[in-house]
Amino acid sequence: MPATPKVRHTLQPDVSSRRSNFGVGRKRTGKPTAYIQELLRENERLRERKDGIDTAVQGIRRPTATAIPPRQEVDNNDSPLNPLLDERPWFFPMSSLGTPIYIGEAADAAFATRFRQALSGASHKHIPRTQFVSDERLMLLSNSSFPWLSPTRARFLVKVALQTVCRYYHVVRQSVVLESLENAIQNSTGCDRLSISRLWALFALGEVYSARSAHAESFPGLAYFAQATKGLPVPSERPKIESIETLLLFSLYSFALNRRHCAYSFAGTAIRLCVVIGLHMNIPESQLNDRYDRENRNRVFYTAYIFDRMWASKLGQPVSIRDNEIELDAPSSVGLSEPKSGDFGDPKYIIFSIKLAQLATHVIATIYDRSRQQGAFSQRVQQALRDLRSWVGDLPDHLILNADEPSQAAQNHIVYLHLSFNQCVILATRPVLLHNQALQIPENARALAEACVRTARHSYRLLMESWIDGSFLTFDYFYTQYLFSAATILAISSLLNGKDSRNDGEDFEAASQFLAQLKQSGNFAASEFCGHFDAMKVCMEATPWGKNQSNSASSAMNPALTTTRPLDAIQDTGMPYAGTIVTAGMALTEPTLDEFLSQPNLDLGFLDTLVYDDGLQNFYWPDAAPL
C-alpha cells in the first residue's frame, strides 16, 4: 500500500544550466592559435557529451500525470490500452456554440449513463449537469453589499461550521478563528481582508449546514459566499496560509452549490499556493519554532492534498502535485498541549485520510487512466483491491466501525471516513457490473461484483442510519453523492438473479425517495441525481428482468434468467441480508474475494482483451447519437 507521502526527492541535475567554465574570469595568455586550439578541444568534449545530455533532457521533459505510486509511462506499442475505454475521450456538447465538456469515466453520473446504455443496448445520451448556481448569479451577488451579521448569528454560524464539515478536515485553527471573529464583532472595518473573507466563508458553510430547506430566490449561505470571494479576487503574489485556508473553505462550499469543477479548481489553486510558500516541505525550526504554527502548516497542506486527490477522483481528473515532490512530516500531536491542543484533531484520522486519498488516486490511475501501462489490466485491479484491504486492516481500533453496533454510536467524521473508503471500493469494482452485460465472466471474477454490491449495501445502511438519527444534513454534497453511487449499484443488483435482488430493488426505490425529498428541499446535487434515477427506472422497467421483478416477488429467481444473465448469483453466503451489517472491510475479506486476490497469475480475459464485440463497442461509443 502506498505510504504517507514523505519522500526525500533528489532533483535531477539541470542539464540546461551546464556551461563551460573555460574563459570565464581567467586571463588570456599565450598565442592566439593556442587559445583557438583550446576552444576546439573544449568544443569536442561538449560534442561527446551531447548524446548523454539529450537523453537526460528527454527523461525530465515528461513528468508523470499521477504518482501514487509513481508509475512508469510506457510508449511501447505492445502495451495494452485500458480495456474499459475506447481511444476517444468522452466530450459532451453542451450547446452548438460552447466548448464541449469533458466527462471522466470515473464520475458517478458517467457510470449511471453507461449503465443505461449497457442495459438497453441503445445509444442513450448523457444527462448534462445543469442543476447548479450559475456564474452570472454569483457575479451579481458579489457586486452587491451585505451588512455584517449580528454577534449572535455570527457566532452561531461559525460554531456550526467548526462542528460539522471542519471536523472532517483540518482547514482552520479554531482558536484563531474565534479570536478573529470577536475582533470583527468589535470592529469589522479594522480587520484585515483575509480574515474577513475567511469569516464570510465560514458563515456560508455554517448556514448551508444548519439549513433544512432552501427558497428559490435564496440558497443558504450564497450571499455570504459571494461576499467572501471579494477577498480573493486573484491569486496573491505573496500568499499567506490564511488565503489557502479560505480557498479550501470555498472549495467545500462549492460542492453545496453542485459546482464541482469550481471545487476542483479551488483545491488545485490551494495546492499551487502551498507549493509557492513551501508548505509541502519541512521548514527549519530556526525559521519557525512555534510548534502550533508548524503543525498547522503541515495539516493545512495535507488537507489541500486530500481535497485535490479526492475531488479529482470524483471527476476522473488529474491531480496537481506528485508524491515524490512532497517532503513533509506526517501530522502529529507530539508537543501539542493545552490550551491550544483543541485546534488539532486526531492525527491518526488525518493520516488515514491521506492514505485513502492516495488510494483513490491510485484507483483512478490504474483502472480509469487512458494511457498505456505495463502489466495486465486485471492485475492492476487486483493490486488496487489489495491496497484497499490493507488500508482497512491497518485502521486503529478507534477508527473502526463495529459491525455489531449501529453507526449512531460512531462520530460523524468516522462514518464519513468509511463512506469515502466504500466509494473507493465501488470505484475499483463497479466496471465489472457493466462488462458482464455483454460478456460471460469467469467464476473467480464474480467476487469483484459481489464485493461491489456488498460495499454498496453497507454505504446505503450507513446513510439510512444517518438519515434516521438526523446527522444526514440536507445540503451535504458528499452524503448525497455516496447515496446516489450506492443506490446505482443496488439498481444493478436488483436485476441480477441473486437471493437478495428484491431487497436491493426496494432499497434502490427507498434511496430514490430520499433523493426526491432532498431535491424538494433545494439540494442541487440531489436534483441532478434524480434525473439520472428517473432515466434509469425507464430503462430498467423496459427490460425483461425489470418487468419480471415488478410482476412478482419470485421472478428474480426465474430459471429462464439464469441462461441470459451472465452474473446470476450475487449472494452473501453465511452473511444474511438482515441482522449483522456486512461492512466494506468484511466484504474485502470474504473467502471468495480473498481467493481472488491471492492468485499470483490472475486471468480475467474478459477485461484484458482488446477485442471488442459489437455490443460492447456500441455500449461505450454509440454511433447513433453523440454523447
N, C-alpha and C positions, 0 to 999 in steps of 0.2 A: 504493500500500500504506500502511495506517495507520502513522504513525511512532511511535517510542517515546514514551510519554506524558510530555511535558514542556510543559505548556500554562500560560501565564500567564492565569489566569482572572479576568476583570473582573466583579465581582459586580454584579448589578442593584441599583439603589437600593431600600432597604426602604421601600416606599411606606407601609406601615402605621405607620412611625415618624415620618412627616412631621407636623408640627404648626405651628400659627401661633405666631409669636413675639410677637404683639400682647398687651399687657397683662402680659407676664412680666418682672418686675424693673423696671418703669417706674412713674414717679409719675404719678398721675392729675391732670390739670389741665383747666381749662375746665368748661363747664356739663355737667350730666348728659345733656342732649339731644345734645350734640356727641359725647359718648362713645358713646351708643347708635347714632348715625348711623355712627360709625366701625366699630362692631361689625357693623352691617348691611352696610356696604360690603365688609368682610372676609369675611363670610358669602357674599356674592355671588361674590367672587373664588374662594372654595373650591368653590362650586357649579359654576362654569365649568370648574374643573379635574377635576371628578368623573369625567367620561367617560374622560378620558385615564388617570386613576388606576385606574379599574376595568379598563381594557384591560391596563394593566401588571400588575395583580394576577393577572388570569386567565392572563397569559403566564408567570408564575412558579409557578403552583399545580400544574402538571402536568409534573414533570420526566420526561424520557425514561427508560425502564427500562434501556436499554443504550446505550452511547455509543462504539462502535468500528466505524466512525466515527460521530459524533453524527448520528442520523437524525432526520428530521422526522416527527413523528406527524401523521397526516392524518385528519381526521374527515369528509372528503368521501365521500359515499356512493358516488361513482363509482369510487373507488379499490378495486381488487380485493382480496379476502381471499387469504390464502395458499392456492394451489390444492392443496397437499399435505394440507391439514387441513380438516375439517368445522367447523361452527360450535361444536360441543360439545367441550370439553376431555375428556381421557381419564382417568377415575377408575376404580380397581379396588376393589370391595368386599371387603375382607379378611375381614370377618365381618358377621353381621347386627347386631352391637352397635357395632362400631368405626367410626370415620370412614374413608370410602374414601380410598385413597392415590392421589395424582395421579401419572400416568406421563407423562413427557416423551417426545415423539415422537423426539427425537434419541438417546435411550438405545439401547444395543446390544440389550438384551433386548426392547425395544419393536419394534425393527426385525425381530428374529427372529420375533416373533409376527405382524407384518404380512406377512412372507414366507410363513408357513404359511397365513395367510388368503388371500393372493393366489394361492398355488399351487393350492390345492384348491377355492377358491370357497366354502368352508364357514366357519361362524362359530366358529372356534377361539378358545377363551378364552386370555387371557394367563396365563402361568405365574407365580404370585406368588413373590417372593423371600422365602424362609423360612430360607435357609442363612446364618445369621449368629449371633453371640453375642448373647444376649438382654439386655435391660436388667436383668432380675432377677438373672441370673448375675453381671453386673458389680457390681451393688449388694451382693450377698452377699460378693463378694471384697473390695470396698472397705471392708466392715465388719470384715474380718479384718486381722491384723497379720502381717507377714513380716519375718524377720530380715534385717539388712543383709548384702550379699554379701561373700564373701571377696575380698581385694585382687586376687588373680589373676583370678577370674571377673569382677569389676567392670571391670578394665582391658581384658579380652578383649572384653566385650560393647560397651563404649564404642568400642573400636577398630573393631569390625565395623560399628557404626552410622555412624561417621565415614567409613569407606572404602566404604560401599555407598550407601545412599539419600542420605546427606548430601553425596555428590559430585554428585548430580543437582541439588541445590538448596542455596543458602546459607541454612541455618537457624540455625546456631550458629557461634561462633568456636572453632576447635579448641584454641588455646592457653588460652582462658578455661575451656573445659570440662575440659581435662586438669588445670588448676590446681585447679578446684573439686573434681574427683574425688579428687585427692591430699589435699586438705583434709578431705574427707568420710571418706576411709580412715583418716586420723589421728584424727578426732573428728567423727562424723556428727551428733551431737547439737548441735554448736556451729555448724553451717552453717545458713544462712537457709532458709526454707521453699521459696522459688522454686528455689534451686539444687538442693535435694534432689529436688523434683518433676521438674525437668529431667533429672536423672541417672536417676531411675526410668524416665522416658520413653525415654531413650537405652538403658537396659538392655532395655526391652521390644522396641525396634527391633533391637537387637543380637541378641537371642535369636531373634526371628522370621526375621531374615535369615541366621542361621547354622544354623538347624534344617533337617533334611531330612524330618522326619515329625512328626506330632502324635498324642498319645494322646487318647482320647475324653474323659478326665477332666481333661486339662491341655493347653491350647493354648499354644504357645510365647510367652512374654512377657506372657501375660494377667494373671498375678498382679502383675507389675511395673507394668503399665499401670494396674491398679486402685489400686495404691499411689500412682502419680503423680497420679491425678485428685484425690486428697485435698488436694493442694497448691493446687488452683484450684477450690474448690467453687462459687464465684460470681465473676463478673467483678469486677475490682478497681476501686474508685473512683479510685485513683491508680495506673494501670497502669504497669508498667515493661517495658522491652524483653524482659527475661527471661520475663515472663509471655506475651508474644506468641510468643517462640521456643518455649515449652513447648506452647502451643496448636497451633502448626504441627506439632510432633512428635506431638501427639495426633491431628491430622488424618491424618498419614501412617500411623500405626499402625491407625487405624480402618479403613482400606482393607484391611489384612490380615485384619481381622475381618469383612469384607464389610459393614461398617456405613457405607454410602456417604452416607446422609443425615447421619449424625454427622460424617463427614469434611467435608462441605459446610458444616455448621453451625459446626464449629471454625474453618474457614478464614474464614467470614464474620465470626465473632466477632473473629478476629485482625485483620481489616481494620478493624472498628469501633474496636478499641483503638488501632490505628495512627493512625486519624483523631483520636481523643481526645487523643493526645500529639503529634500533628502530624508523624508520620513521612512523610506524603505531601507535605510541604513542605520546602524547604531551610531549615535552621536557620542563623542568622547565625554566622559564625566567632567573633564576640565572645562568644557564649554557649556555644559548643562548638568549641574549636580543635584538639582531638585528631583527627588525620586518620583514625586507625583506627576510632575511635568513630563518626565521621561516615559513613565508608564502610559500617560495619556497620549503621547506621540505614537507609541507602539500600537495602542489599541485603536486609535483613530485610523492609522494606516490599515490595520488588518480589517477594520470594518469596511473601509473603501475597497479593500481586496475582496472581501466576501460579497459585497454588493456587485462589484464588477463581474465576478465569476458567476454568481447565482442569477443575476439579471441576464447575462449572456446566455446561460443555459436555458432560460425561459424563452428566449428569442431565437436560439440557434445561431448566435453571433460570436465573433472572436473576442478574446479578452484583451486588456490594454497593457498588461505587463507580464513578463515571463518570470517563472520562479527562479531561474538562475541569475536574475538581476536583483534579487532580494537578499540583503544581508542584515537581517533584523532578528533580535531575540524574540522568542515566543512570549505572549502575555504571562505575567507572573504577579503574585500577591506578596512576594517577599519584600520586606521593608515598608509595607503599607500598613499603617496603624491608625488608630482613631486620632482625630475626629474625621479625617478625610477619606478613610477607607471605604465609606459608603458610596464614593464616586465610582468605584470599580467593582464590577460583579465577579462572579466565579470564573477564574481563568481557565479552568477545565472546560467549561461550557464554550468559551470563545475558541479554545484550541480545537475542540471537536467541530465547531462550526467552520473553522478554517479548513480543516481536513475534508469536511464534507463539500465545501466549495471547490476544493481541488478535485475531488472525485467527480463532482458534477461536470467540471470542465473536461476531465478525462473521458467521461461517458460521451460527451458531445464530440470530442476529438476522435474517438475510436469507433463510434457507431454511426455518427451523422456527418462526419467530415467528408468532403468531396474529393480530397486529394488521394493520390496513390500512396499506399503504406505497405510496409513489409509485413509478412505473415498473413495467414488466413483470417478473414473477417470473423468467422465463428470463434477463433481463438482469442480475438480481441474482446468479443462479448464475454467469453468465459473469464478472462482476466479482470474485466470491469466488475463482474459479479463477485469474484474472489476478493477484490479490494473492498467492495461494499460490505461483504460479510465480515472481513477483518475489522472494518470500522465499527460495526455494531458489536462485535465481540470484544473490542477494547474499551467500550464505554465503562466509565466508573459507575459504581452502584447508584449514586445519587442522580445519575442522568438516565437510568434505565426505567422504562415503563413496565410495571408489574402486570403481567397478563392476567393475574387472578384478581386484580383490583380495578375498579373503574378509573378512567383517566381523570375524573374530577379531583382525585387525590393528588395529582401531579400539578405542578405550577405550569402556567400557560406557556412560558418560554420553552419548557422541556417538551411539552406536547408539540409545539411548533417545530422544534428540532427534529422530532421523529416524523412529523409530516413532511418535512423537507427531505429527510432520508428516504421515506417511502416514495417520494416523487422521483428521486434518483433511480431507485429500483425499477419503477414503472418506465422511466425513460430508457433504461437498459434492456428491458424485456418486451415492451409492448409491440415492437415491429413484428415479432413472431405471430401475433394475433392477426395481423393483416396478411402476412405471406401465406398463412395456412388457408386463406380463402382460395388460393389458386393452385397450391401445390400440396401433395401429401408430405407430411414431415415425419422424420424418424421418431421412434418411440422415446429415445432419450431427450429429444428436443422438446417434448411435451412439458418437461419440468420447467422450462422457461415460461411457458404460458401459464402453468399452474402458479408459479411464483408471482407472476404479474397480477393474476386475479386475486390471489390471497392478499397481496400487498394493497390492492385497491380496496378490498373489503375492510382491511384494518384502517386505512385512511378514512373511509366512509364512517366507520363506527366512532373513531375519534372525533370527527367533525359533528356527527349527530349528538354525541355526548356534550360537546362544546355548545351546540345549539340549545340543548336542554338546560344546561347549567348557566346559560347566559353569557358565556365567555366568547361566543361567536359574534364578533362585532359586525354591525350592519355593513359598514363600508371598508372592512378589511379585505384588501385585494387578494392576499395570499391564501386565506382560508377559502375564499370564493373560487380561486383558481384550482386549489387542491380538490375541492368538491367536484368541480367540472371534470378534472382529469380522472379522478377515481370513478365517477359515475359513467364516463365514457367507456372505461374498461368493463364496468358492470353491464353496460348495454351490450357489449360484445359477448360477454359470458352468458347473458340471458338467452342468446340464440344458439348456444352450444348445447350438446346433448349430455350435460352433466347433471348430477343429482341435486345440485343447488341452483340450477339455472333459473328456476322460477323465483327463488328468493332474491337472486341478483336482479331479476327484472323488476321485482317490487321495490327494491332499494333504488334502482335507477329512476323509477317513477317518483319515489319519495324525494330523491335529490332534485328532480325536475321541479317539483312543487316548492321546495325550499328556495331554489334559484328564482322561481317566479315571484315568491314573496320578496326576495332581495331586490328584484327588478322593480317591483311596485314601490319599494321604499326609496328608490333612486340610485341603486348601485349600478354604476356604468358597466363594470365587468360582467355582472350577472345579466344585464340586458343583452350584451354581446353573446354570452354563452347560451342564453335561452334560445336565441336564433339558431344556433347550431343544434341544440337539442330538438327543436321543432323539426328541423330538416332531417335529423337522424331518425326521428319517430316515423316520418313519412316513408323513408326507405325501409325501415325495419318492418313496418306493417305490410309493405308490398312484397316481402319475401315469403316463401313457403314456411320458413321457420317462425317468422313473426306471426303469420296468420294462425299457425297451429298453436302457438303459445297463447294467443288471445282467445282461442276456441275452447280449450280445455286444459286442466292442470296436468293431465297425463301426456299431453302432446310433446312435452320436452323429452320424453323417453320413447318417442315414436321410433321403432326399429328402422323405418324407411330413411330416417335422417342419418343413421349411422353410416350408410353407404354413400351419402352425398356430402357429409361434413367431414373434412379431414381431421379436425381436432374434436373428438367425440366424447371426451370424458375428463372434464375439469373436476377433480374430486379432492376432497380433504380427507384422505384415508386416516382414520384414527383421530381426526380433528373435526368434531362436529361443528356445523354452521352456528348453532346456538350454543350458549354457555360460555366456555372459556374463549377469550379473544385470541385469535391467531395473529400475533404481531408480525411485522415485516421481518424482524430478526429471526423469528421462528420459521417463517416461510423460507428463508435462505439456508436454514439448517435442516430442512425436511429431507429425509433419506433419498428421495428421487433426485432432488437437485444436488444433494451432496455427491451422489454418484456422477452426476453430470459434470460437476466442477472438478472432480478428482481425475477425470480421464486425461491422460497425458497427450494423446493424439486424437483430439476431438474432430469428428467429421460431421459437419452439418452442411452437406452438399446443397441442400435446398436454399441456403443463404449464400454460400460461397460461389455458386455458379454464376457465370456471366451470360448464360444462355437464357434469354427472357422469352417466355412463350407469349402468345398474343394477348392472353388475358392479363398477365402481369404487366406487360408493356402498356396496355391500354389503361391499367389501373394507375400507373404513375404518370403517364403522359397521354391523356385522351386527346385525340386529334379532332374530335367533333366540335369542340368548343374550347376557346382559350381559357386558361386558368386565370 
